Amino acid sequence: MSKKKSIAIGVLAVQGDVLEHVNMMNEVLKKNGYKPNTIWVKKPEEIELLDGLIIPGGESTVMSRLVSEMRFGDKLINKIKEKVKNGLAIFGTCAGTIMLSKTSSDNVVKEFSQTILELMDIEVVRNKYGRQQKSFEKELLIDVLGKKPFPGVFIRAPIITSVKKNVEVLCRNSEEIFAAKQDKLLAVTFHPELTHDFRFHEYFLKLIQS
Amino acid sequence: MKNLFPERSYMKTGESIHQLTPDEKVTRGTNRMKRGFARMTKGGVIMDVTSVEQAHIAEDAGSVAVMVLDKLPIDVRRAGGVARPASIPIICDILEAITIPVMAKCRLGHTYEAKVLQETGADCIDESEVLTPADELRHIWKWDFTAPFVCGALDLGSALRRIDEGAAMIRTKGEPGTGNVAEAIRHIRLVNGEINEIKRLLEVEDYQQLLFRSREMTCSYDTVLETAKIGRLPVVNFAAGGITTPADAAQMMMLSADGIFVGSGIFKSEDPMQRASAVVLATSYWDSPEVVYEAQEMVSEQKAMMGLTGSEMKLKMQERGAKL
Protein backbone atom coordinates (compact mmCIF):
# COMPACT_ATOMS: atom_id res chain seq x y z
CA MET A 1 0.00 0.00 0.00
CA SER A 2 1.43 3.37 -0.93
CA LYS A 3 1.64 5.92 1.83
CA LYS A 4 0.21 9.39 1.43
CA LYS A 5 2.41 12.47 1.75
CA SER A 6 3.96 12.23 5.19
CA ILE A 7 2.87 14.47 8.03
CA ALA A 8 5.42 15.48 10.67
CA ILE A 9 4.13 15.75 14.20
CA GLY A 10 6.21 16.47 17.27
CA VAL A 11 5.51 16.30 20.98
CA LEU A 12 7.22 18.92 23.14
CA ALA A 13 9.35 16.66 25.31
CA VAL A 14 10.94 18.82 28.00
CA GLN A 15 8.68 17.25 30.64
CA GLY A 16 5.37 15.38 30.93
CA ASP A 17 3.51 12.40 29.46
CA VAL A 18 5.19 12.57 26.05
CA LEU A 19 5.21 8.86 25.22
CA GLU A 20 1.43 8.52 25.66
CA HIS A 21 0.88 11.24 23.04
CA VAL A 22 3.49 9.80 20.67
CA ASN A 23 1.88 6.36 20.84
CA MET A 24 -1.65 7.64 20.34
CA MET A 25 -0.72 10.00 17.51
CA ASN A 26 1.20 7.22 15.74
CA GLU A 27 -1.86 4.95 15.93
CA VAL A 28 -3.98 7.71 14.40
CA LEU A 29 -1.43 8.36 11.64
CA LYS A 30 -1.27 4.65 10.79
CA LYS A 31 -5.05 4.37 10.73
CA ASN A 32 -5.20 7.26 8.26
CA GLY A 33 -2.54 5.86 5.95
CA TYR A 34 0.38 8.03 7.03
CA LYS A 35 3.80 7.00 8.26
CA PRO A 36 3.76 6.86 12.08
CA ASN A 37 6.68 9.19 12.67
CA THR A 38 5.70 11.32 15.63
CA ILE A 39 8.89 12.62 17.21
CA TRP A 40 10.04 13.98 20.59
CA VAL A 41 11.09 17.63 20.26
CA LYS A 42 13.21 19.62 22.69
CA LYS A 43 15.29 21.90 20.48
CA PRO A 44 14.38 24.86 18.23
CA GLU A 45 15.74 23.22 15.09
CA GLU A 46 13.45 20.21 15.64
CA ILE A 47 10.38 22.49 15.40
CA GLU A 48 11.33 23.63 11.90
CA LEU A 49 10.02 20.65 9.94
CA LEU A 50 6.81 20.07 11.90
CA ASP A 51 3.23 20.32 10.63
CA GLY A 52 1.79 19.79 14.09
CA LEU A 53 3.02 20.15 17.66
CA ILE A 54 1.49 18.57 20.76
CA ILE A 55 2.17 20.13 24.15
CA PRO A 56 1.53 17.29 26.61
CA GLY A 57 0.30 17.12 30.17
CA GLY A 58 2.80 17.66 32.94
CA GLU A 59 3.71 20.47 35.29
CA SER A 60 3.28 23.77 33.49
CA THR A 61 5.67 25.54 35.89
CA VAL A 62 8.43 23.10 34.96
CA MET A 63 7.73 23.27 31.23
CA SER A 64 7.58 27.04 31.24
CA ARG A 65 10.81 27.26 33.19
CA LEU A 66 12.56 24.83 30.85
CA VAL A 67 11.40 26.58 27.70
CA SER A 68 11.71 30.16 28.88
CA GLU A 69 14.67 30.51 31.19
CA MET A 70 17.07 27.78 30.30
CA ARG A 71 19.40 27.05 27.45
CA PHE A 72 17.10 27.05 24.43
CA GLY A 73 14.69 29.50 26.06
CA ASP A 74 13.70 32.33 23.79
CA LYS A 75 14.85 30.51 20.67
CA LEU A 76 12.38 27.67 21.23
CA ILE A 77 9.46 29.98 22.04
CA ASN A 78 10.20 32.30 19.13
CA LYS A 79 10.55 29.37 16.77
CA ILE A 80 7.14 27.99 17.81
CA LYS A 81 5.51 31.43 17.47
CA GLU A 82 7.08 31.96 14.06
CA LYS A 83 5.92 28.54 12.86
CA VAL A 84 2.38 29.18 14.09
CA LYS A 85 2.25 32.24 11.81
CA ASN A 86 3.17 29.90 8.96
CA GLY A 87 0.40 27.44 9.79
CA LEU A 88 1.80 25.12 12.49
CA ALA A 89 -1.09 23.44 14.31
CA ILE A 90 -0.77 23.01 18.09
CA PHE A 91 -2.69 20.68 20.41
CA GLY A 92 -2.33 21.44 24.12
CA THR A 93 -3.59 19.09 26.82
CA CYS A 94 -3.87 20.22 30.45
CA ALA A 95 -0.47 21.88 31.09
CA GLY A 96 -0.27 22.43 27.32
CA THR A 97 -3.43 24.55 27.54
CA ILE A 98 -1.81 26.76 30.17
CA MET A 99 1.21 27.13 27.88
CA LEU A 100 -1.06 28.22 25.00
CA SER A 101 -3.14 30.71 26.98
CA LYS A 102 -2.75 34.47 26.97
CA THR A 103 -3.82 34.84 30.60
CA SER A 104 -3.37 32.41 33.45
CA SER A 105 -3.58 32.46 37.23
CA ASP A 106 -3.44 29.91 40.01
CA ASN A 107 -6.19 28.79 42.31
CA VAL A 108 -3.91 27.84 45.24
CA VAL A 109 -1.40 30.66 45.26
CA LYS A 110 -3.45 33.59 44.01
CA GLU A 111 -0.68 35.94 42.94
CA PHE A 112 0.94 33.28 40.79
CA SER A 113 0.88 33.97 37.10
CA GLN A 114 2.66 32.60 34.07
CA THR A 115 2.10 33.19 30.42
CA ILE A 116 4.36 31.47 28.01
CA LEU A 117 3.41 31.08 24.38
CA GLU A 118 0.49 33.55 24.59
CA LEU A 119 -1.08 32.24 21.43
CA MET A 120 -4.73 31.64 22.30
CA ASP A 121 -7.25 34.21 23.47
CA ILE A 122 -8.31 32.16 26.44
CA GLU A 123 -8.11 32.78 30.16
CA VAL A 124 -7.02 29.82 32.28
CA VAL A 125 -7.04 29.15 36.02
CA ARG A 126 -4.60 26.46 37.15
CA ASN A 127 -5.47 23.73 39.66
CA LYS A 128 -9.04 24.94 39.65
CA TYR A 129 -10.46 21.73 41.10
CA GLY A 130 -7.72 21.43 43.74
CA ARG A 131 -4.87 19.00 44.21
CA GLN A 132 -4.56 15.37 43.07
CA GLN A 133 -7.17 13.87 45.40
CA LYS A 134 -9.76 16.10 43.70
CA SER A 135 -8.79 14.82 40.27
CA PHE A 136 -11.68 13.07 38.53
CA GLU A 137 -13.05 11.30 35.50
CA LYS A 138 -16.31 12.19 33.85
CA GLU A 139 -17.93 11.73 30.47
CA LEU A 140 -18.11 14.72 28.16
CA LEU A 141 -20.37 15.42 25.23
CA ILE A 142 -18.39 17.00 22.42
CA ASP A 143 -20.37 17.76 19.26
CA VAL A 144 -17.43 17.82 16.85
CA LEU A 145 -16.48 14.27 17.92
CA GLY A 146 -19.94 12.77 17.42
CA LYS A 147 -22.64 11.53 19.77
CA LYS A 148 -20.62 9.01 21.79
CA PRO A 149 -19.46 10.61 25.08
CA PHE A 150 -15.72 11.24 25.40
CA PRO A 151 -13.95 9.97 28.56
CA GLY A 152 -12.68 13.08 30.31
CA VAL A 153 -9.63 12.41 32.51
CA PHE A 154 -8.94 15.48 34.64
CA ILE A 155 -5.69 15.40 36.62
CA ARG A 156 -4.99 18.50 38.74
CA ALA A 157 -6.73 20.13 35.83
CA PRO A 158 -6.99 23.80 34.94
CA ILE A 159 -10.19 25.34 33.63
CA ILE A 160 -10.71 27.79 30.83
CA THR A 161 -12.76 30.56 32.40
CA SER A 162 -13.36 32.78 29.39
CA VAL A 163 -12.60 33.05 25.70
CA LYS A 164 -12.65 35.88 23.17
CA LYS A 165 -15.03 35.89 20.21
CA ASN A 166 -12.49 34.41 17.78
CA VAL A 167 -12.29 31.23 19.86
CA GLU A 168 -14.65 28.33 19.20
CA VAL A 169 -15.80 26.53 22.35
CA LEU A 170 -15.94 22.77 21.75
CA CYS A 171 -17.11 21.60 25.14
CA ARG A 172 -18.42 23.38 28.20
CA ASN A 173 -20.89 23.32 31.06
CA SER A 174 -22.47 26.33 32.74
CA GLU A 175 -19.25 27.58 34.35
CA GLU A 176 -16.31 25.75 32.87
CA ILE A 177 -14.90 25.40 29.38
CA PHE A 178 -13.15 22.07 28.78
CA ALA A 179 -12.09 22.35 25.15
CA ALA A 180 -11.57 25.24 22.73
CA LYS A 181 -10.20 25.89 19.27
CA GLN A 182 -8.76 29.01 17.66
CA ASP A 183 -7.74 28.63 14.01
CA LYS A 184 -5.26 25.73 14.10
CA LEU A 185 -4.76 25.82 17.85
CA LEU A 186 -6.57 23.28 20.00
CA ALA A 187 -6.68 23.35 23.80
CA VAL A 188 -8.26 20.86 26.19
CA THR A 189 -8.07 20.81 29.99
CA PHE A 190 -8.10 17.00 30.28
CA HIS A 191 -6.03 14.05 29.01
CA PRO A 192 -7.26 12.23 25.89
CA GLU A 193 -3.85 10.52 25.75
CA LEU A 194 -4.62 8.55 28.93
CA THR A 195 -7.70 6.93 27.38
CA HIS A 196 -8.22 4.53 24.49
CA ASP A 197 -10.34 7.05 22.60
CA PHE A 198 -8.45 8.36 19.54
CA ARG A 199 -11.06 10.90 18.43
CA PHE A 200 -9.35 14.05 19.73
CA HIS A 201 -6.05 13.09 18.10
CA GLU A 202 -7.94 12.34 14.88
CA TYR A 203 -9.59 15.74 15.13
CA PHE A 204 -6.12 17.28 15.51
CA LEU A 205 -4.94 15.43 12.40
CA LYS A 206 -7.85 16.92 10.46
CA LEU A 207 -6.91 20.34 11.81
CA ILE A 208 -3.36 19.87 10.50
CA GLN A 209 -4.71 18.80 7.08
CA SER A 210 -7.11 21.74 6.83
CA MET B 1 -1.94 -15.42 25.50
CA LYS B 2 -4.04 -16.63 28.39
CA ASN B 3 -4.39 -14.82 31.66
CA LEU B 4 -4.44 -17.48 34.37
CA PHE B 5 -6.16 -15.25 36.88
CA PRO B 6 -9.57 -13.58 36.61
CA GLU B 7 -9.60 -9.79 36.59
CA ARG B 8 -8.60 -8.53 39.97
CA SER B 9 -11.69 -7.30 41.69
CA TYR B 10 -9.72 -5.31 44.26
CA MET B 11 -8.60 -2.92 41.56
CA LYS B 12 -12.12 -1.51 41.69
CA THR B 13 -11.85 -0.45 45.33
CA GLY B 14 -10.85 3.08 46.14
CA GLU B 15 -13.34 4.46 43.66
CA SER B 16 -16.17 6.58 44.88
CA ILE B 17 -18.80 8.73 43.26
CA HIS B 18 -18.87 12.40 44.10
CA GLN B 19 -21.28 15.03 42.86
CA LEU B 20 -19.59 17.96 41.14
CA THR B 21 -22.67 19.77 39.99
CA PRO B 22 -26.12 18.22 40.28
CA ASP B 23 -26.15 16.75 36.78
CA GLU B 24 -22.57 15.55 36.48
CA LYS B 25 -21.34 12.30 37.97
CA VAL B 26 -17.60 12.17 38.48
CA THR B 27 -15.30 9.35 39.64
CA ARG B 28 -12.23 9.85 41.81
CA GLY B 29 -9.29 7.77 43.02
CA THR B 30 -9.35 5.26 40.17
CA ASN B 31 -6.27 3.39 39.03
CA ARG B 32 -6.19 5.59 35.91
CA MET B 33 -6.30 8.74 38.07
CA LYS B 34 -3.49 7.56 40.32
CA ARG B 35 -1.18 6.18 37.65
CA GLY B 36 -2.05 9.15 35.45
CA PHE B 37 -0.86 11.54 38.15
CA ALA B 38 2.51 9.77 38.17
CA ARG B 39 2.71 9.98 34.38
CA MET B 40 2.46 13.77 34.56
CA THR B 41 5.69 13.92 36.57
CA LYS B 42 7.75 12.09 33.93
CA GLY B 43 10.96 13.76 32.85
CA GLY B 44 10.96 15.76 36.06
CA VAL B 45 12.81 15.99 39.35
CA ILE B 46 11.18 15.48 42.75
CA MET B 47 13.09 17.09 45.61
CA ASP B 48 13.14 16.26 49.32
CA VAL B 49 12.24 19.31 51.43
CA THR B 50 11.81 19.90 55.14
CA SER B 51 10.50 23.47 55.19
CA VAL B 52 8.44 26.04 53.27
CA GLU B 53 11.64 27.87 52.39
CA GLN B 54 13.15 24.78 50.77
CA ALA B 55 9.85 24.06 49.00
CA HIS B 56 9.97 27.52 47.42
CA ILE B 57 13.53 26.96 46.25
CA ALA B 58 12.55 23.59 44.77
CA GLU B 59 9.57 25.08 42.94
CA ASP B 60 11.59 28.03 41.62
CA ALA B 61 14.30 25.69 40.40
CA GLY B 62 11.78 23.78 38.25
CA SER B 63 11.12 20.79 40.47
CA VAL B 64 8.09 18.76 39.29
CA ALA B 65 6.97 17.98 42.87
CA VAL B 66 8.34 18.12 46.40
CA MET B 67 8.63 15.34 48.97
CA VAL B 68 8.08 16.55 52.53
CA LEU B 69 9.91 14.85 55.36
CA ASP B 70 11.00 15.75 58.87
CA LYS B 71 14.71 15.24 58.28
CA LEU B 72 16.71 14.78 55.10
CA PRO B 73 17.96 11.19 54.77
CA ILE B 74 21.51 12.09 55.73
CA ASP B 75 20.22 13.70 58.95
CA VAL B 76 18.10 10.61 59.62
CA ARG B 77 21.37 8.64 59.51
CA ARG B 78 23.14 11.07 61.84
CA ALA B 79 20.26 11.36 64.31
CA GLY B 80 19.55 7.64 64.64
CA GLY B 81 16.48 6.64 66.66
CA VAL B 82 13.01 6.32 65.12
CA ALA B 83 12.37 8.39 62.01
CA ARG B 84 8.71 9.45 61.57
CA PRO B 85 6.81 11.65 59.06
CA ALA B 86 7.00 15.44 58.98
CA SER B 87 4.78 17.49 61.31
CA ILE B 88 1.30 18.07 59.91
CA PRO B 89 1.51 21.92 60.15
CA ILE B 90 4.67 21.90 58.03
CA ILE B 91 3.00 19.72 55.38
CA CYS B 92 -0.06 22.01 55.39
CA ASP B 93 2.04 25.17 55.15
CA ILE B 94 3.87 23.77 52.14
CA LEU B 95 0.56 22.74 50.54
CA GLU B 96 -0.57 26.35 50.78
CA ALA B 97 2.72 27.90 49.70
CA ILE B 98 3.45 26.21 46.39
CA THR B 99 1.47 25.13 43.33
CA ILE B 100 3.35 21.98 42.29
CA PRO B 101 2.38 18.56 43.73
CA VAL B 102 3.29 17.89 47.35
CA MET B 103 4.18 14.36 48.43
CA ALA B 104 4.78 13.18 51.99
CA LYS B 105 6.53 10.16 53.42
CA CYS B 106 4.97 7.68 55.84
CA ARG B 107 6.47 4.61 57.50
CA LEU B 108 6.38 1.21 55.82
CA GLY B 109 3.18 -0.64 56.62
CA HIS B 110 1.71 2.20 58.72
CA THR B 111 -1.77 2.36 57.22
CA TYR B 112 -3.07 4.91 59.68
CA GLU B 113 -0.16 7.25 59.21
CA ALA B 114 -0.97 7.17 55.49
CA LYS B 115 -4.63 7.90 56.21
CA VAL B 116 -3.58 10.95 58.22
CA LEU B 117 -1.34 12.15 55.39
CA GLN B 118 -4.20 11.65 52.93
CA GLU B 119 -6.35 13.90 55.15
CA THR B 120 -3.83 16.74 54.80
CA GLY B 121 -4.72 16.83 51.09
CA ALA B 122 -1.21 15.87 49.96
CA ASP B 123 -1.05 14.88 46.28
CA CYS B 124 0.82 11.62 46.81
CA ILE B 125 2.07 9.44 49.68
CA ASP B 126 5.49 7.79 49.79
CA GLU B 127 5.63 4.56 51.77
CA SER B 128 9.29 4.99 52.49
CA GLU B 129 12.18 2.97 53.83
CA VAL B 130 13.91 6.24 54.79
CA LEU B 131 11.62 6.27 57.83
CA THR B 132 11.68 3.47 60.41
CA PRO B 133 9.38 0.62 59.26
CA ALA B 134 6.22 0.27 61.35
CA ASP B 135 5.20 -3.17 60.09
CA GLU B 136 8.13 -5.37 59.24
CA LEU B 137 6.07 -7.98 57.39
CA ARG B 138 3.38 -6.10 55.48
CA HIS B 139 3.19 -3.04 53.32
CA ILE B 140 0.10 -0.81 53.19
CA TRP B 141 -2.89 -2.01 51.13
CA LYS B 142 -2.86 0.97 48.82
CA TRP B 143 -5.90 0.29 46.63
CA ASP B 144 -8.17 1.70 49.33
CA PHE B 145 -6.72 5.21 49.12
CA THR B 146 -7.78 8.09 46.88
CA ALA B 147 -4.25 9.48 46.96
CA PRO B 148 -1.68 7.72 44.77
CA PHE B 149 1.31 6.01 46.41
CA VAL B 150 4.96 5.83 45.43
CA CYS B 151 7.01 2.95 46.84
CA GLY B 152 10.66 1.96 46.81
CA ALA B 153 11.97 -1.15 45.07
CA LEU B 154 15.42 -2.68 44.65
CA ASP B 155 14.61 -5.44 42.17
CA LEU B 156 11.75 -6.46 39.90
CA GLY B 157 10.12 -8.65 42.54
CA SER B 158 9.80 -5.84 45.09
CA ALA B 159 8.55 -3.43 42.41
CA LEU B 160 5.82 -5.82 41.25
CA ARG B 161 4.80 -6.68 44.82
CA ARG B 162 4.26 -2.98 45.51
CA ILE B 163 2.25 -2.66 42.29
CA ASP B 164 0.15 -5.66 43.40
CA GLU B 165 -0.55 -3.75 46.61
CA GLY B 166 -1.69 -0.69 44.65
CA ALA B 167 1.40 1.51 44.21
CA ALA B 168 0.87 3.98 41.34
CA MET B 169 4.56 4.81 41.04
CA ILE B 170 7.85 3.09 41.84
CA ARG B 171 11.22 4.52 42.69
CA THR B 172 14.27 2.33 42.58
CA LYS B 173 15.69 2.73 46.06
CA GLY B 174 19.39 3.38 45.77
CA GLU B 175 20.87 4.17 49.16
CA PRO B 176 19.37 7.41 50.52
CA GLY B 177 21.47 10.01 52.28
CA THR B 178 24.82 8.88 50.93
CA GLY B 179 25.55 11.07 47.93
CA ASN B 180 26.67 7.85 46.26
CA VAL B 181 24.86 6.93 43.05
CA ALA B 182 26.27 3.39 42.89
CA GLU B 183 23.32 1.66 44.57
CA ALA B 184 20.77 3.53 42.43
CA ILE B 185 22.59 2.33 39.32
CA ARG B 186 22.78 -1.22 40.65
CA HIS B 187 19.03 -1.33 41.37
CA ILE B 188 17.85 0.12 38.07
CA ARG B 189 20.16 -2.18 36.11
CA LEU B 190 18.84 -5.14 38.07
CA VAL B 191 15.21 -4.17 37.35
CA ASN B 192 15.98 -3.60 33.64
CA GLY B 193 17.76 -6.93 33.39
CA GLU B 194 14.93 -8.84 35.03
CA ILE B 195 12.36 -7.15 32.78
CA ASN B 196 14.38 -8.17 29.71
CA GLU B 197 14.46 -11.72 31.00
CA ILE B 198 10.67 -12.06 31.39
CA LYS B 199 10.14 -10.24 28.11
CA ARG B 200 12.22 -12.90 26.39
CA LEU B 201 10.31 -15.66 28.17
CA LEU B 202 7.07 -14.26 26.81
CA GLU B 203 8.52 -14.00 23.30
CA VAL B 204 9.28 -17.72 23.32
CA GLU B 205 5.94 -18.42 25.05
CA ASP B 206 7.53 -20.12 28.02
CA TYR B 207 4.55 -19.65 30.34
CA GLN B 208 5.80 -22.32 32.71
CA GLN B 209 8.96 -20.32 33.41
CA LEU B 210 6.96 -17.07 33.68
CA LEU B 211 4.78 -18.63 36.36
CA PHE B 212 7.91 -19.99 38.05
CA ARG B 213 9.45 -16.48 38.04
CA SER B 214 6.30 -14.97 39.52
CA ARG B 215 6.50 -17.56 42.32
CA GLU B 216 10.18 -16.83 42.87
CA MET B 217 9.46 -13.12 43.07
CA THR B 218 6.34 -13.77 45.19
CA CYS B 219 4.24 -11.44 43.09
CA SER B 220 1.13 -12.07 41.03
CA TYR B 221 1.38 -13.83 37.68
CA ASP B 222 -0.73 -11.29 35.83
CA THR B 223 1.51 -8.39 36.90
CA VAL B 224 4.51 -10.36 35.61
CA LEU B 225 2.68 -11.03 32.35
CA GLU B 226 1.68 -7.37 31.94
CA THR B 227 5.28 -6.26 32.55
CA ALA B 228 6.64 -8.80 30.07
CA LYS B 229 4.10 -7.71 27.48
CA ILE B 230 4.89 -3.97 27.64
CA GLY B 231 8.61 -4.51 28.32
CA ARG B 232 8.74 -2.06 31.22
CA LEU B 233 7.19 -1.55 34.64
CA PRO B 234 3.42 -0.98 34.34
CA VAL B 235 3.77 2.24 36.37
CA VAL B 236 6.12 5.22 36.22
CA ASN B 237 9.57 4.45 37.63
CA PHE B 238 11.82 7.15 39.08
CA ALA B 239 15.41 6.69 40.19
CA ALA B 240 16.37 7.64 43.73
CA GLY B 241 18.97 7.35 46.44
CA GLY B 242 22.34 9.06 46.23
CA ILE B 243 21.80 11.21 43.12
CA THR B 244 23.89 14.34 43.64
CA THR B 245 25.20 15.83 40.40
CA PRO B 246 23.48 16.74 37.10
CA ALA B 247 25.46 13.96 35.40
CA ASP B 248 24.18 11.48 38.00
CA ALA B 249 20.64 12.45 36.99
CA ALA B 250 21.39 12.13 33.28
CA GLN B 251 22.99 8.73 33.88
CA MET B 252 19.81 7.48 35.58
CA MET B 253 17.65 8.83 32.74
CA MET B 254 19.93 7.06 30.27
CA LEU B 255 19.26 3.84 32.19
CA SER B 256 15.55 4.36 31.40
CA ALA B 257 14.35 6.03 34.60
CA ASP B 258 11.22 8.13 33.98
CA GLY B 259 12.45 10.85 36.34
CA ILE B 260 14.59 11.57 39.37
CA PHE B 261 14.23 11.88 43.13
CA VAL B 262 16.89 13.99 44.82
CA GLY B 263 17.09 13.88 48.57
CA SER B 264 19.99 15.17 50.61
CA GLY B 265 21.94 15.98 47.44
CA ILE B 266 20.33 19.41 46.98
CA PHE B 267 19.84 20.93 50.40
CA LYS B 268 22.98 19.43 51.92
CA SER B 269 25.09 21.10 49.27
CA GLU B 270 26.28 24.67 49.60
CA ASP B 271 24.68 25.69 46.30
CA PRO B 272 21.09 24.37 46.53
CA MET B 273 19.41 26.73 44.04
CA GLN B 274 22.11 26.33 41.40
CA ARG B 275 22.33 22.60 41.90
CA ALA B 276 18.55 22.11 41.85
CA SER B 277 18.21 24.04 38.55
CA ALA B 278 21.14 22.15 37.08
CA VAL B 279 19.70 18.74 37.99
CA VAL B 280 16.34 19.76 36.46
CA LEU B 281 18.06 20.82 33.24
CA ALA B 282 20.15 17.64 33.04
CA THR B 283 17.11 15.43 33.67
CA SER B 284 15.05 17.04 30.93
CA TYR B 285 17.87 17.22 28.37
CA TRP B 286 19.65 14.00 29.45
CA ASP B 287 20.03 12.90 25.82
CA SER B 288 22.02 16.03 24.86
CA PRO B 289 25.53 15.78 26.33
CA GLU B 290 26.18 19.45 25.52
CA VAL B 291 23.30 20.51 27.77
CA VAL B 292 24.30 18.16 30.57
CA TYR B 293 27.79 19.63 30.27
CA GLU B 294 26.31 23.08 30.75
CA ALA B 295 24.30 21.84 33.75
CA GLN B 296 27.37 20.23 35.26
CA GLU B 297 29.23 23.51 34.80
CA MET B 298 26.62 25.26 36.97
CA VAL B 299 27.64 23.29 40.08
CA SER B 300 30.87 23.14 42.01
CA GLU B 301 32.25 19.85 43.30
CA GLN B 302 33.68 21.73 46.28
CA LYS B 303 30.13 22.56 47.31
CA ALA B 304 28.69 19.07 46.87
CA MET B 305 27.72 17.00 49.89
CA MET B 306 30.28 14.47 51.08
CA GLY B 307 29.54 10.95 49.94
CA LEU B 308 29.36 7.72 51.90
CA THR B 309 30.32 4.39 50.36
CA GLY B 310 28.79 1.03 51.20
CA SER B 311 31.45 -0.06 53.68
CA GLU B 312 31.22 3.21 55.65
CA MET B 313 27.50 2.88 56.18
CA LYS B 314 26.03 1.62 59.43
CA LEU B 315 22.41 1.63 58.26
CA LYS B 316 21.32 0.21 54.92
CA MET B 317 17.90 1.75 54.32
CA GLN B 318 17.42 -0.21 51.10
CA GLU B 319 17.21 -3.45 53.05
CA ARG B 320 14.14 -2.30 54.94
CA GLY B 321 10.73 -3.59 53.89
CA ALA B 322 8.88 -6.87 53.77
CA LYS B 323 10.50 -9.70 51.88
CA LEU B 324 7.09 -11.01 50.75
Contacts between the chains, C-beta under 8 A, distances in Angstrom:
chain1	res1	chain2	res2	distance
A	13	B	43	7.1
A	14	B	43	6.9
A	14	B	284	4.9
A	14	B	285	7.8
A	15	B	42	7.2
A	15	B	43	4.2
A	15	B	44	5.1
A	15	B	64	6.5
A	15	B	284	5.8
A	16	B	40	6.3
A	16	B	42	6.3
A	16	B	43	6.4
A	17	B	36	7.9
A	17	B	39	4.3
A	17	B	40	5.9
A	17	B	42	5.9
A	18	B	42	7.1
A	18	B	43	7.0
A	19	B	42	7.7
A	20	B	39	6.6
A	42	B	284	7.4
A	42	B	285	6.3
A	42	B	288	7.4
A	43	B	288	7.6
A	57	B	39	7.6
A	57	B	40	5.1
A	58	B	40	5.3
A	58	B	41	7.6
A	58	B	42	7.3
A	58	B	43	7.3
A	58	B	44	7.3
A	58	B	64	7.5
A	59	B	40	6.8
A	59	B	41	7.2
A	59	B	44	6.4
A	59	B	64	4.9
A	59	B	65	7.5
A	59	B	100	5.7
A	59	B	101	7.6
A	61	B	59	6.7
A	61	B	62	7.3
A	61	B	99	6.4
A	61	B	100	5.9
A	62	B	44	5.6
A	62	B	62	5.1
A	62	B	63	7.4
A	62	B	64	5.1
A	62	B	100	7.6
A	62	B	280	7.2
A	65	B	62	4.1
A	65	B	280	7.5
A	66	B	62	6.4
A	66	B	280	7.3
A	66	B	281	7.4
A	66	B	284	5.4
A	70	B	62	8.0
A	70	B	277	7.8
A	70	B	281	5.5
A	71	B	281	7.0
A	71	B	285	7.3
A	71	B	291	5.8
A	71	B	294	6.3
A	94	B	40	7.6
A	95	B	40	7.6
A	106	B	99	5.1
A	108	B	95	8.0
A	108	B	96	7.1
A	108	B	98	7.9
A	108	B	99	5.3
A	109	B	96	7.8
A	109	B	97	7.1
A	109	B	98	6.9
A	109	B	99	5.3
A	112	B	99	5.8
A	126	B	99	6.5
A	127	B	99	6.3
A	130	B	121	7.6
A	131	B	95	7.3
A	131	B	101	7.1
A	131	B	102	7.4
A	131	B	121	5.7
A	131	B	122	7.6
A	131	B	123	5.0
A	132	B	33	7.9
A	132	B	37	5.1
A	132	B	101	6.3
A	132	B	123	3.8
A	132	B	124	6.4
A	132	B	147	6.6
A	132	B	148	6.7
A	133	B	28	7.2
A	133	B	29	7.4
A	133	B	118	7.1
A	133	B	121	6.3
A	133	B	123	7.3
A	133	B	146	5.0
A	133	B	147	5.4
A	134	B	28	7.3
A	135	B	28	6.7
A	135	B	33	5.1
A	135	B	36	7.7
A	135	B	37	6.7
A	136	B	18	7.2
A	136	B	20	7.1
A	136	B	26	3.9
A	136	B	27	6.2
A	136	B	28	5.0
A	136	B	33	7.3
A	137	B	26	6.6
A	137	B	27	4.7
A	137	B	28	7.8
A	137	B	30	6.3
A	137	B	32	6.8
A	137	B	33	6.6
A	138	B	20	7.2
A	138	B	24	5.8
A	138	B	25	6.6
A	138	B	26	4.3
A	138	B	27	7.1
A	153	B	32	6.4
A	153	B	33	7.5
A	153	B	36	6.1
A	155	B	33	6.7
A	155	B	36	5.1
A	155	B	37	5.6
A	155	B	40	6.0
A	156	B	37	7.3
A	156	B	40	7.4
A	156	B	101	7.1
A	156	B	123	7.4
A	173	B	21	6.9
A	173	B	24	6.9
A	174	B	21	7.4
A	191	B	36	6.5
A	194	B	32	6.3
A	194	B	36	4.9
A	194	B	39	7.0
